């Protein structure tokens, strides 16, 4: 018998088990579960985009592409970033097409983190950052976000971390899991502190297309930030293309080209048919995006209204497709609440603690779910709360 | 602006007429009274002509047949397309009548319980109307999508139950 713990990578073994896994396994065994736990759109990729992927296959486009991605796609991304967010990146040197935004985050960390580097992670936040920081040899430093600030990172939050000597900040804006958006003005104030602290920013802007009345901008477009920011984004959320696994990173040449150096050996290139579909998405898919956002917006109103009526304090999210209601009033931990709700009423939500300790007392509900399902879920939560939580 | 809100409301109702006024109000960020008033006035003005379910009849009634009939008309000085159309849509078995551009004039959609029933309608009722020059009947073999709704197929949620 192999002594696996002696054989397997210590770094990999040190990654804690996923906090979502347990709920997933439990929900999988149950029938008739309404899931508000899904972190992806319920829409299927618009047909013309799927068709572009099919057509690429029909034409026999089955070979590797350039390591950095098809030049035509990088050019389209460059044009899109310029038009949409005022970001100027050259398709030659500043853009790398990756396998999902996740790979872009992984690469960005791998090439910017030195052993033991402290990396600031405002929490609650997306679950992948900590493990990826760990694998890259860094040290995640939690920046607890405060509910009274709507879980938005403030200058004070950052300044309180000055003693950590952190070199990098990971900023997910709009936020998974809270749906909070740090708006332009606030980003400008943050930028000053970021410069003062000489931080590099890995800006996860995967939800940047899904906004509701927010004065949003990319942090890279704020004065002084471009040279110290890697923008990570992708097609998954905006175009409902999660399974295609296609994202990209845009940033300073030195970082992107170093990411490319790792990418060319670890991944070679992103799948060509997904790249062809993405090209179609940027070319003709933006009207689909706005139709989907209109639909999310209606669901957002419905779920925020519904949760508040149930007595759960709920901030109005300005982006993504998540709400983050507070469940402290039930006297339960977020994990106990989520498990209880699933067992008793078959509604799946994700405990806030999964997204970092400061998420305790809250749960994440995704409203990437049809209106009818949302209404049924709200009714079941009502039943659950009435039964005494 | 106001017309846009009206259109949004109408589109939502067209997609799902079962949404309650309360839900519609929350979704559109309007007062329930506004929703009630708008719907009442749409109904009064005949903008909303009715509410119905989209039924996949193929699953219920195997014998039921629907035909699309192309009709050419010789318009007369006193009898235009509208008058001929009126004579056609008066029959209860007629589901739709449309004036078309192209090689024929009126498109008529007729349903019946058996193929003979539709055939008899065409030969005895439709073809005999004055000013109708010809009819070409196409029977529908299978319905894939109607009013934006796919009739058969996979609308399962393929997503993982919980994902980050």
Interface residues (C-beta under 8 A of the other chain):
Chain A: X18 X20 X23 X24 X27 X28 X33 X35 X37 X38 X39 X40 X42 X126 X127 X128 X176 X298 X299 X301 X302 X305 X306 X348 X350 X354 X371 X372 X375
Chain B: X12 X16 X19 X23 X26 X27 X28 X29 X157 X159 X160 X161 X162 X163 X164
